[in-house]
Amino acid sequence: MRLNYPSNIKIINVPCTGRVDILHLLKAIEDGADGVYVAGCLEGDCHYLTGNLKAKKRVAYVKKVLEGIGLEPERVEMFNLSAAQGARFAEIAREFTQRIEELGPSPVRSGEKAA
């Protein structure tokens, strides 16, 4: 659809969001990502039945972990949309990027630069 979304978004395709593990999300933050979001299919429309529900629970868990270590839980999010909602994907990308810019750089990343 040639939609525009921020160039700092790195897309990692997986067969199902159910394959996204807690460690993937935490590793992205540890490696310096300012924010991470998972874009999964609509609830109830998962080809693998419950993959997106598993991902939703994992994202919620990572939010609690981030909060527990003093990072903003808003740095991680889950969005549900269908493959036909390309315009919505681009809108989410812009909104999430704006949210992360308002939060500022990840303290994890800035800590690595100082080291």
C-alpha positions in Angstrom: 0.0 0.0 0.0 3.1 2.2 0.1 2.0 3.8 3.4 4.4 6.0 5.3 5.4 5.2 8.8 8.5 6.3 10.8 11.8 5.0 9.5 13.0 4.1 12.9 10.4 1.2 13.1 12.1 -2.1 12.7 9.7 -4.8 11.6 10.4 -8.4 12.6 8.0 -10.9 10.9 6.9 -14.0 12.8 4.4 -16.6 11.7 2.2 -15.7 14.7 2.5 -13.3 17.6 2.2 -16.4 19.8 5.8 -17.0 18.8 6.9 -13.7 20.5 8.5 -14.7 23.8 9.0 -12.6 26.9 12.7 -12.9 26.3 12.4 -11.4 22.8 10.7 -8.3 24.2 13.1 -7.9 27.1 16.2 -8.5 24.9 15.1 -5.7 22.6 14.9 -3.3 25.5 18.2 -4.6 26.8 19.8 -4.1 23.4 18.7 -0.4 23.5 15.3 -0.2 21.9 13.4 2.7 23.3 10.1 0.9 22.8 8.7 -2.4 21.4 5.3 -3.1 20.2 3.7 -6.3 18.9 1.1 -6.0 16.1 -1.0 -9.1 16.1 -4.2 -10.3 14.4 -7.6 -9.3 15.8 -8.7 -11.2 18.9 -10.7 -14.2 17.9 -9.2 -14.2 14.4 -5.9 -15.9 15.1 -5.1 -18.6 12.5 -3.3 -20.5 15.3 -6.4 -20.0 17.6 -4.8 -18.5 20.7 -1.4 -17.1 19.6 -2.4 -13.5 19.9 -3.9 -14.1 23.3 -0.6 -15.6 24.5 1.2 -12.6 23.1 -1.1 -10.3 24.9 -0.4 -12.0 28.2 3.3 -11.9 27.6 3.3 -8.2 26.8 1.3 -7.6 30.0 3.9 -9.6 31.9 6.8 -7.6 30.4 5.0 -4.3 31.3 5.0 -5.5 34.9 8.7 -6.5 34.7 9.6 -3.1 33.3 7.6 -1.3 36.0 9.3 -3.5 38.7 12.8 -2.4 37.5 11.9 1.3 37.2 11.2 1.6 33.5 8.0 2.9 32.0 5.7 0.1 31.1 4.4 2.2 28.2 7.5 1.3 26.4 5.9 -2.1 25.5 2.5 -2.5 23.9 0.3 -4.9 22.0 -2.0 -3.8 19.1 -4.5 -6.0 17.3 -5.4 -5.4 13.7 -6.1 -7.4 10.5 -3.8 -7.7 7.6 -6.2 -5.5 5.6 -5.7 -2.6 8.0 -2.4 -1.2 6.5 -3.5 2.4 7.1 -4.1 1.5 10.8 -0.7 -0.1 11.1 1.0 3.1 9.8 -1.1 5.1 12.2 -0.2 2.9 15.2 3.5 3.2 14.1 3.3 7.0 14.2 1.3 7.1 17.5 3.7 4.7 19.2 6.7 6.5 17.9 5.3 9.8 19.3 4.7 8.1 22.7 8.2 6.8 22.9 9.6 10.2 21.8 7.6 11.8 24.7 9.1 9.2 27.1 12.6 10.0 25.9 15.4 7.6 25.2 15.5 4.4 27.1 17.6 4.7 30.3 19.0 1.3 29.4 20.3 2.6 26.1 21.7 5.8 27.6 23.4 3.7 30.3 25.2 1.7 27.6 26.4 4.9 25.8 27.9 6.2 29.1 29.8 2.9 29.7 
